[in-house]
Amino acid sequence: MRKLEIFLDHTCPYCLKGYETLKELLPRHPDIEAVWRPCEAHPRPERHGMHSDLCIQGMFFALEQGADVWDYHDRMFSAAQTERVNIEDPETLAARVRGLLDPDAFLGALRSGRYEKAVTDGNDYAYEQSEVWYLPAFRMNGRKLDAAGGVGVSREQLADFLKG
């Protein structure tokens, strides 16, 4: 089984496009396992619009609970980019996971700060260890595919990368 590391940020429009393309292409590669490595495109304290750290913390909770992580990402991308709600508000995010996760348990996990270190560690892993420059980014078997700044990753690039 090949492991595909997926680096994304829910506030990044190029990540949404890359995520949607991946969602389409990945089922054609049953030998590839998705490993989610969400990271912030602009980690705090930098200020570039909304920060996705709570979405990332929520993903770790969703994984721990055995939830469908694709459904979780669909909801967070929708909240950040389609609905344009305040994704820095834990209660707003908790409302978005209803039907997938227990909203009260989700809210409790976010408010507890249980996954804050996971966000920091994820950012360090992406930018310091994996040398991510732009999101979305993908790593597999020592190979790298990073988005081009202001452009993203094309369908063809991602398809070729997955074929490996």
N, C-alpha and C positions, 0 to 999 in steps of 0.2 A: 504494500500500500504506500503510495506516494503521499506526502503531506504538503499541502499548499498553505502557506502562511498568507493571510489576507489582512492588510493594513488599511484601515478606512476611518473616516470621521463622518458622522451623520450630518454635519453642517456643510459638508463639501459637495457642491453639485457634480463635480467630476467623480467623486466617490459613489454617488447615487447611480450615475451612468455605468461606472465600472461594476458596481454591485448588480445592477439589472442584467448586464451582459454576462457576468459570472453565473448568475442564477439560471440563465438560459443555457450556457455552455457546459457547466459542470456536470449535469446529469449524463452527458455523453462520455464521461470519464469516470466510471465506477471504481477505478483503481486509485482515485485521488480523494483524500480526506481533507476537508476544510478545517483549518486551525485559525480561529479568529484572533487577530491581534489589533483590536481597535486602539487608536491613539488620537490625540488631539492635533489638528492641523496647526493650531496656534496655542500651544500650552500656556496656561496662566504663568505669570501675571499679565502677559501680553493681552491687549484688548483688540480683538478683531471680530466684533459682533458676538453672537451667542457662542458659548463654550459647550462642548459635548461631554464633559466629564461625568455628569450624572447619567447620561445615556450609556456611557461605557460602564459605569458602576452597575447600572441595571442589567447590562448584558452578563456580567459575572454572576449576578443573582439568578438570572434566567437560566444560565448554564447549570448552576448549582441545583436548581429546581427541576432540571430535566425538560425545560420548555423547548419548544421549537424555535431555535435561534434565528432561522430565516424569517419566521413570523415576527419575532421581536424586532429584527432589523427593519422589516417592512414598516412596522408601526413607528419606529424612531425616525426613519427617513421621512415618512409622511408627516410626522409631528414637526420636524425641523424645517422641511422644505416645501411641503404642500400646504399644510395647515398653518405653518409659521407661528406656532404657539411658543410660549416661553419654556424652552427645554431646560432652563436653569432653575425651574420651580419643581420641586419633588412631587407636589400634589398633582400638577399638570401631567407629569409623566406617569404617575400611578393611575390616573384615569385612562391613559392610553393602553395600559396592559390588561385592563379588565377583560375577562374571557380567555386570557392566556395565562396570567399569573394572579395570585391573590393580591389585589391592590394594597391592602393594609400591610401585608408582610413585605411587599415591595417597598412601600413608603418607609416602613421601619428600617429596612436594610439601607436605604439611601440616607435617612436621617442619622443612622448610627455611625456612618463613616467607615463601615466595615471594609469597603472596597476602594477607599481613597488611595491606599498604597499600591493597589493593583493598577490604578490609572497612572500613577507616577512611574511605576516599574515598566508599564507598557510603553509609555512615552520614551523612557530611557532605552528600552529594548529596540524600539523602532529607530530612533534617531542616532543613538550612540553605538549600538551593537550591529544592527542590520543596515545601517547607513541609508535609511530612507531619506529621500530629498523632497519628493512630492507625492501626494496621495491621489488616487489609490496606489498601493504598491503591493507586489506579490513576490514571494520567495518560495523556491522549490528546488530541492536537490542541488543546492549551491548556485542556482541561477537566480537572477534578479530581473524584475520588470517594474520600473517606476513610471509613473505618469510624467508627462512633460508639463512644465509649469504653464498654467493657463490653457492647457489643451486636454489633459487627461490621458487615458489609454484607449486606443481604438479596439474595435471588435476583433479585427484581424490580428493585432498584436497579442491580445489575450488568448485568442484561439490557438495561435502558433505557440505561445508560451505553455498552454495546457497540454498540447501534443508532445512537447518536450523532446 
